[in-house]
């Protein structure tokens, strides 16, 4: 009988320890989630845990408990990809639960306790899986459950197939989606604002995991630079990454940066490889991953990596038959670099990945969180992760909000013109509404030709704060940030970044002004904003100056001139976001004094 066979394979202490030797016992969050489940015995349970926290361990521990106590007789795991399906079967085998990852139809072999399938597989034959769960008491584990909302057919197939299941355990590291497709078997609760949001039964966010030392802190290294491209109309445009631009211009500047024929990508890959060398002094097997937008780019980046390092990079393309095997080989090797198109963006477990390059134009919070999740799995105390980014407002916003927990929002605000309780989510989801989660964003962008690009080190983002002044690739200032030790406690990272910035500022003050060819201001005084946000800042400054005109009796022009004299910088129409914010602060200060 299935349950007795399973019990026979389990350690007598199980589930008092984590499976496959990951720890002597369950992590605190895993045990707390287990306790809550055992106490409430729900039919449906949604566990939200940050990537790298150990969702698989929790799920398999719970599966063992349910099998052992005869609550269920078999297990079905549903995963997003073929690779993850095999990964689940391997992990389950280590704790004595045998899942068939190759199951397609017919009776299951007697030696198995269940199957591992993909959402696409369920979509093809939902009734086959419904019959299976109707015949025997089944636990269905829905891994990265938000994928069940990817298409209407997948969601409907999951509902049809698993509605009769005895127990359903839904897992995700990113419970929000970039659309309002409902996710099957997830409860939604209406807030005071009339908007329904997903309700998790247990949540273990990145902030909590970081405090517990379960995940690595992430250092984001952002690179700017000048981009030049030709539009479909034949116009040549030049712009700098990080400067306020329209959405189309941001899109085209971003794609120009990622073009392997320019100078931006080679310089960023070289910097990332130097960072990897530094990290490998403390973590000898540390690996790097470039997340590419398409197959041609992936192959070109791999060629650049060979030129930079003298070694070949592992290239993983999602439609390649040997993709899973290559990921496994890389995971168990000490090779430096892997380049992948989407394949490693979610759930794939390569714990030695410590350095990443975000070389794709996907700008949804969901994909960004999944991508960064590849680097945060901690193996020992003090490990840090480093992710290289272009200076794009959306990406820097996501990087600064790593610790913000978000739920899946099912509704849009019902009325216009009122204060919008949905504003925070809407800001994150605006861009995503035009794109599906699995869209590269290429179709919505205007045709263009990338002409040239260069790279400039821009800033380091860590724990919601920004550090550093701009520096040229290969400069002493850039090396200062690339050379941060690979093993550091989170508070040491903060302290070290502050020291590096102070040293950079001191060094800059000693140089003659005419030698400064880059903007010599610390990152906090160079906020990266969108074109729309810059217009809002100008509008805010003008309205404050207008109010101060009535208060002080001075003309508009006089007040603007005085603000420029005190704060420095060009007229408002040409001022940066940082300069506008300084003037806003100053005019507010003047107005307060006059009261």
C-alpha positions in Angstrom: 0.0 0.0 0.0 1.3 3.5 -0.9 1.2 5.0 2.6 3.0 2.1 4.3 5.7 2.1 1.6 6.2 5.9 2.1 6.3 5.5 5.9 8.9 2.7 5.5 11.2 5.2 3.7 11.0 8.0 6.2 13.3 8.7 9.0 11.7 7.9 12.4 12.3 11.6 13.3 10.6 12.8 10.2 9.3 15.6 9.9 11.5 16.7 12.7 14.3 17.3 10.3 14.5 19.0 6.9 14.7 16.6 3.9 17.9 15.7 2.0 20.2 16.9 4.8 19.6 20.7 4.3 19.5 21.2 8.0 19.2 19.2 11.3 15.7 20.4 11.6 13.1 22.5 9.8 13.7 26.2 9.5 11.6 28.3 11.9 9.3 29.5 9.2 8.8 25.9 7.8 8.0 24.6 11.2 5.6 27.5 11.9 3.8 26.9 8.6 3.6 23.1 9.3 2.2 23.8 12.8 -0.4 26.1 11.3 -1.4 23.6 8.7 -1.6 20.7 11.1 -3.7 22.8 13.5 -6.2 24.0 10.9 -6.2 21.0 8.5 -7.4 23.1 5.5 -8.3 21.7 2.1 -6.5 24.7 0.5 -3.4 26.3 1.8 -1.4 29.1 0.1 2.2 29.4 1.3 4.1 32.5 0.1 7.9 32.3 0.7 10.6 34.3 -0.9 12.8 32.5 -3.5 15.5 30.6 -1.8 13.7 30.2 1.5 12.9 26.4 1.1 9.4 26.0 -0.2 10.2 22.6 -1.6 11.4 21.4 1.8 8.3 22.6 3.4 6.0 21.0 0.8 7.7 17.6 0.9 7.7 17.6 4.7 4.0 18.3 4.6 3.4 15.7 1.9 5.2 13.1 4.0 3.1 14.0 7.1 -0.1 13.7 5.1 0.9 10.3 3.6 2.2 9.0 6.9 -1.1 9.9 8.6 -3.2 8.4 5.7 -4.9 11.8 5.0 -3.9 11.3 1.4 -2.8 8.2 -0.6 -0.9 9.9 -3.5 0.8 13.1 -4.5 0.6 15.2 -7.7 3.1 18.0 -8.1 2.4 20.6 -10.8 5.4 22.7 -11.9 5.9 25.5 -14.4 8.6 23.8 -16.5 10.0 20.4 -17.6 13.2 21.1 -15.7 11.4 21.9 -12.4 9.2 18.8 -12.8 12.4 16.7 -12.8 13.9 18.8 -9.9 10.8 18.0 -7.8 11.0 14.3 -8.5 14.7 14.3 -7.5 14.0 16.2 -4.3 11.1 14.0 -3.4 13.1 10.8 -4.0 15.7 11.9 -1.4 13.0 11.7 1.3 11.5 8.5 0.1 8.6 9.9 -2.0 8.8 8.5 -5.5 7.3 10.7 -8.2 7.1 9.8 -11.9 8.2 12.9 -13.9 7.6 11.2 -17.2 4.0 10.2 -16.6 1.7 10.8 -19.6 -1.3 8.4 -19.2 -2.5 5.1 -17.9 -2.0 3.3 -14.6 1.0 4.5 -12.5 3.7 2.0 -11.6 3.3 0.4 -8.2 6.7 1.8 -7.0 5.5 5.4 -7.3 3.6 7.5 -4.8 2.6 10.1 -7.4 3.5 12.1 -10.4 5.2 15.4 -11.3 3.7 17.3 -14.3 3.7 20.8 -15.8 0.8 23.3 -16.0 0.9 22.9 -19.8 0.6 19.1 -19.3 -2.5 19.6 -17.2 -3.9 22.0 -19.9 -3.6 19.3 -22.5 -5.5 16.5 -20.6 -7.3 17.9 -17.6 -9.8 15.0 -17.4 -7.0 12.4 -17.2 -5.8 14.1 -14.0 -9.3 14.6 -12.7 -9.9 10.9 -12.9 -6.7 10.2 -11.1 -7.5 12.5 -8.1 -11.1 11.1 -8.0 -9.9 7.5 -7.7 -7.5 8.0 -4.7 -7.2 10.6 -2.0 -4.7 13.1 -3.5 -2.5 15.9 -2.3 -1.9 18.4 -5.2 1.1 20.6 -4.8 0.8 23.6 -7.2 4.3 25.1 -7.5 4.5 28.8 -8.4 0.7 28.8 -8.5 0.6 32.2 -10.2 1.4 30.4 -13.5 -2.1 28.9 -13.3 -3.4 32.3 -14.3 -1.0 32.7 -17.2 -3.7 31.8 -19.7 -7.4 31.2 -19.3 -7.0 27.6 -20.5 -4.4 26.7 -17.9 -6.5 28.2 -15.1 -9.6 26.4 -16.3 -7.7 23.1 -16.7 -6.4 23.3 -13.2 -9.8 24.0 -11.8 -11.3 21.1 -13.8 -8.5 18.6 -13.0 -8.0 19.3 -9.3 -11.4 20.5 -8.0 -12.0 16.9 -6.5 -8.5 16.8 -4.8 -8.5 15.9 -1.1 -5.9 18.6 -0.3 -4.3 21.3 -2.3 -1.1 23.1 -1.4 -0.3 26.2 -3.4 3.3 27.6 -3.3 4.7 30.8 -4.7 7.6 33.2 -4.1 5.8 36.0 -6.1 2.1 36.0 -5.3 1.4 39.1 -7.4 0.7 38.9 -11.2 1.0 41.6 -13.8 -2.6 41.2 -14.7 -6.0 40.6 -13.0 -6.5 36.9 -14.1 -7.7 35.1 -11.0 -5.5 32.3 -9.7 -7.3 29.0 -9.1 -7.6 27.7 -5.5 -6.4 31.1 -4.1 -8.7 33.0 -1.7 -9.2 36.7 -2.4 -10.3 39.1 0.4 -11.9 42.4 -0.1 -10.2 45.3 1.7 -11.8 48.5 3.0 -11.1 50.1 -0.4 -13.3 47.5 -2.2 -10.4 45.9 -3.9 -9.8 42.1 -3.6 -6.3 40.9 -2.9 -4.9 37.4 -2.6 -4.8 36.1 1.0 -2.0 33.8 1.9 -2.3 31.3 4.8 1.4 31.7 5.6 3.9 34.4 4.3 7.6 34.4 4.7 8.9 37.5 2.9 12.4 38.5 1.7 12.8 40.9 4.7 12.1 38.2 7.2 14.3 35.7 5.4 17.2 38.2 5.3 16.9 38.9 9.0 17.0 35.1 9.7 20.1 34.6 7.4 18.1 32.3 5.2 18.8 34.4 2.0 21.6 36.6 0.9 21.5 40.4 0.8 21.6 41.7 -2.8 23.9 44.4 -4.0 22.6 46.0 -7.2 25.3 47.7 -9.4 23.7 50.0 -11.9 25.3 51.2 -15.1 24.4 54.3 -17.2 26.0 55.6 -20.4 25.2 57.4 -23.7 23.1 55.6 -26.2 22.6 56.5 -29.9 20.0 54.9 -32.2 18.1 55.4 -35.4 14.3 55.4 -35.4 12.0 54.0 -38.1 11.6 57.5 -39.5 15.4 57.7 -39.9 16.0 60.2 -37.0 19.1 59.7 -35.0 18.5 60.1 -31.3 21.1 60.2 -28.5 20.2 59.9 -24.8 21.7 58.9 -21.5 20.4 56.0 -19.5 18.8 57.3 -16.3 17.8 60.7 -17.8 14.0 61.4 -17.9 12.6 60.1 -21.2 9.3 59.1 -22.7 8.4 55.3 -22.4 9.3 54.7 -26.0 12.7 56.5 -25.7 13.5 54.5 -22.5 12.6 51.3 -24.3 14.9 52.1 -27.3 17.8 53.4 -25.1 17.5 50.2 -23.1 17.6 48.0 -26.2 20.6 50.0 -27.5 22.4 49.3 -24.2 21.7 45.5 -24.5 22.9 45.3 -28.1 26.1 43.1 -28.0 27.7 45.2 -30.8 27.9 48.3 -28.7 30.3 49.0 -25.8 27.8 48.9 -23.0 27.3 45.1 -22.7 31.1 44.2 -23.1 31.9 46.7 -20.3 29.2 45.5 -18.0 30.1 41.9 -18.6 33.7 42.7 -17.9 32.8 44.4 -14.6 30.5 41.5 -13.6 33.3 39.1 -14.3 35.6 41.1 -12.1 33.0 41.1 -9.4 32.7 37.3 -9.8 36.5 37.0 -9.4 36.3 38.9 -6.1 33.4 36.8 -4.8 35.2 33.6 -5.7 38.0 34.5 -3.3 35.6 33.8 -0.5 33.2 31.4 -2.4 35.4 29.4 -4.7 32.6 27.8 -6.7 30.5 31.0 -7.1 28.9 31.2 -10.6 27.4 34.0 -12.7 24.2 34.2 -14.8 23.3 36.5 -17.6 19.6 36.6 -18.2 19.2 37.4 -21.9 16.2 38.7 -23.9 16.5 36.3 -26.9 18.5 33.5 -28.3 20.7 35.6 -30.7 21.6 37.9 -27.8 22.4 35.0 -25.6 24.8 33.5 -28.1 26.5 36.9 -28.6 26.9 37.4 -24.9 28.4 34.0 -24.5 30.9 34.9 -27.2 31.8 38.2 -25.4 32.3 36.2 -22.1 34.7 33.9 -23.9 36.7 36.9 -25.2 36.7 38.4 -21.7 37.5 35.3 -19.6 39.1 32.9 -22.1 36.5 30.3 -21.0 33.3 29.2 -22.6 29.9 30.0 -21.0 27.1 27.5 -20.7 24.3 28.6 -23.0 20.7 27.5 -22.0 17.9 28.1 -24.5 14.4 27.3 -23.5 13.5 25.3 -26.6 16.7 23.2 -26.5 16.2 19.5 -25.7 19.3 19.4 -23.5 18.5 22.6 -21.5 17.8 20.7 -18.2 21.0 18.7 -18.5 23.1 21.8 -19.1 21.6 23.5 -16.1 22.4 20.4 -14.0 25.9 20.2 -15.3 26.6 23.9 -14.6 25.0 23.5 -11.1 27.5 20.8 -10.2 30.6 22.3 -11.9 32.8 25.2 -11.0 32.4 27.0 -14.4 32.2 30.7 -14.2 29.2 31.8 -16.4 25.9 30.6 -17.7 23.8 32.6 -20.2 20.0 31.8 -20.3 16.9 33.0 -22.0 14.1 32.8 -19.4 15.0 29.2 -18.5 16.6 30.1 -15.2 14.3 33.0 -14.3 12.2 31.0 -11.9 12.4 28.0 -9.5 15.5 26.5 -11.0 17.9 25.7 -8.1 21.6 26.6 -8.8 22.6 27.7 -5.2 26.1 28.7 -6.3 24.8 31.6 -8.5 26.1 34.7 -6.8 26.5 37.3 -9.6 23.9 38.2 -12.2 23.5 40.5 -15.2 19.9 41.6 -16.0 20.2 41.8 -19.8 16.6 41.6 -20.8 14.0 44.3 -21.5 11.2 42.7 -19.4 10.1 45.3 -16.9 7.4 43.6 -14.8 7.9 43.4 -11.0 7.0 39.7 -11.3 9.8 38.7 -13.6 12.3 41.0 -11.8 11.5 39.3 -8.5 11.8 35.8 -10.0 15.1 36.7 -11.8 16.7 38.2 -8.6 15.4 35.1 -6.7 18.0 33.0 -8.6 20.8 34.6 -6.7 19.5 34.9 -3.1 19.7 31.3 -1.9 22.2 31.3 1.0 24.5 28.4 1.8 26.4 29.9 4.7 26.4 33.1 6.7 27.8 36.2 5.1 27.3 35.4 1.4 26.2 38.3 -0.7 24.6 38.4 -4.2 25.5 41.0 -6.8 23.2 41.9 -9.7 24.2 44.3 -12.5 21.4 46.4 -14.1 21.0 49.2 -16.6 20.0 52.5 -15.0 16.3 52.2 -15.9 13.7 53.9 -13.5 11.4 50.8 -13.2 14.3 48.4 -12.5 15.8 50.7 -9.8 12.4 51.0 -8.3 12.0 47.2 -8.1 15.6 46.9 -6.7 14.8 49.5 -3.9 11.6 47.6 -3.0 13.1 44.1 -2.6 11.6 43.8 0.9 8.1 45.0 0.0 5.6 42.2 0.2 2.8 42.3 -2.4 -0.3 40.3 -3.0 -2.1 39.6 -6.2 -4.6 42.4 -6.8 -7.8 41.2 -8.6 -9.6 44.5 -9.1 -8.9 48.0 -10.4 -10.2 51.1 -8.5 -13.9 51.5 -9.1 -14.0 55.3 -9.4 -11.9 58.0 -11.1 -11.0 61.2 -9.4 -10.9 59.9 -5.8 -7.8 59.3 -3.8 -6.5 56.0 -5.3 -5.9 53.3 -2.7 -4.5 51.2 -5.5 -1.8 53.7 -6.4 1.1 51.8 -5.0 0.3 48.6 -6.9 -0.8 50.5 -10.0 2.6 52.2 -10.2 4.2 48.7 -10.4 1.6 47.3 -12.7 1.1 50.1 -15.3 3.9 48.9 -17.6 3.0 45.3 -17.1 -0.6 45.7 -18.3 0.7 46.0 -21.9 2.7 42.8 -21.6 2.0 39.2 -20.6 4.3 37.8 -17.9 6.2 35.8 -20.4 6.4 38.5 -23.0 9.8 40.0 -23.7 8.2 43.4 -24.5 9.8 43.4 -28.0 6.4 43.5 -29.9 5.3 46.8 -28.4 8.5 48.7 -29.2 9.1 50.8 -32.3 11.5 49.3 -34.8 14.9 50.9 -34.5 18.6 50.4 -35.2 21.1 50.6 -32.3 24.1 52.6 -33.5 26.4 52.9 -30.5 26.6 52.8 -26.7 29.0 53.3 -23.9 28.9 52.3 -20.2 29.4 54.4 -17.1 29.3 53.0 -13.5 26.3 54.9 -12.0 25.4 53.7 -8.5 25.1 50.8 -6.0 21.7 50.1 -4.5 21.5 48.2 -1.3 18.8 47.8 1.3 16.7 50.7 -0.1 19.7 53.2 -0.1 21.9 54.3 -3.0 25.6 54.9 -3.0 28.4 56.1 -5.3 29.3 58.7 -7.9 29.6 58.0 -11.6 32.8 56.5 -12.8 34.4 55.2 -16.0 34.7 51.4 -16.6 38.2 50.3 -15.4 38.7 53.3 -13.2 39.9 53.1 -9.6 36.5 54.3 -8.4 34.6 51.5 -10.2 37.1 48.9 -8.9 36.4 50.1 -5.3 32.8 48.9 -5.6 33.5 45.8 -7.7 36.1 44.8 -5.0 33.7 44.6 -2.1 34.4 41.3 -0.3 32.1 38.4 -1.2 31.5 37.4 2.5 30.0 40.1 4.6 27.3 40.5 7.2 24.4 42.8 6.0 25.4 45.7 8.3 29.0 45.4 7.1 27.9 45.9 3.5 26.1 49.1 4.4 29.2 50.4 6.3 31.6 49.5 3.5 29.5 51.2 0.9 29.3 54.4 2.9 33.1 54.3 3.3 33.7 53.7 -0.4 31.4 56.6 -1.3 33.1 59.0 1.2 36.5 58.0 -0.3 35.2 58.6 -3.8 33.8 62.1 -2.8 37.1 63.0 -1.1 39.1 61.9 -4.2 36.8 63.9 -6.5 37.2 67.1 -4.4 41.0 67.0 -4.9 40.7 66.9 -8.7 40.6 70.2 -10.7 37.0 71.0 -11.8 38.0 70.9 -15.5 38.9 67.2 -15.1 35.3 66.3 -14.2 33.7 64.8 -17.3 31.0 63.0 -15.4 28.3 64.3 -13.0 30.2 64.3 -9.6 27.3 64.0 -7.2 26.5 61.1 -4.9 23.6 58.8 -6.0 21.2 60.1 -3.4 21.4 63.6 -5.1 20.9 62.1 -8.6 17.5 60.5 -8.3 16.5 58.5 -11.4 13.0 59.5 -12.4 10.6 59.0 -15.3 9.8 61.8 -17.7 6.3 62.0 -16.1 7.8 62.3 -12.6 10.1 65.1 -13.7 7.1 67.0 -15.1 5.4 66.5 -11.7 8.4 67.9 -9.9 8.4 71.0 -12.1 4.7 71.4 -11.6 5.1 71.1 -7.8 7.9 73.6 -7.7 6.0 76.1 -9.8 2.9 75.8 -7.6 5.0 76.3 -4.4 6.7 79.3 -5.9 3.2 80.7 -6.9 2.0 80.3 -3.3 5.2 81.9 -2.0 4.6 84.9 -4.4 1.4 85.7 -2.5 3.2 85.2 0.9 6.3 87.2 0.2 5.1 89.7 -2.4 8.1 89.0 -4.6 7.6 88.2 -8.4 7.9 84.6 -9.7 11.2 85.4 -11.6 12.9 86.8 -8.5 12.1 83.7 -6.4 13.3 81.3 -9.2 16.5 83.3 -9.5 17.0 83.3 -5.7 16.4 79.5 -5.6 19.0 79.0 -8.4 21.5 81.2 -6.5 21.1 79.3 -3.2 20.8 75.8 -4.6 22.8 76.0 -7.8 22.0 74.6 -11.2 20.3 75.7 -14.5 16.7 77.1 -15.0 13.8 74.8 -13.9 13.2 73.6 -17.5 16.7 72.1 -17.6 17.2 71.2 -13.9 17.6 67.6 -12.8 15.2 65.8 -10.5 17.7 66.2 -7.6 18.0 70.0 -8.3 14.2 70.4 -8.4 13.8 68.5 -5.1 16.4 70.7 -3.5 14.5 73.8 -4.6 11.2 72.4 -3.5 12.7 71.8 -0.1 14.2 75.3 0.1 11.0 77.2 -0.9 9.1 75.1 1.7 11.7 76.1 4.3 11.3 79.8 3.3 7.5 79.6 3.5 7.6 78.0 6.9 9.9 80.8 8.3 7.4 83.5 7.2 4.5 82.0 9.0 
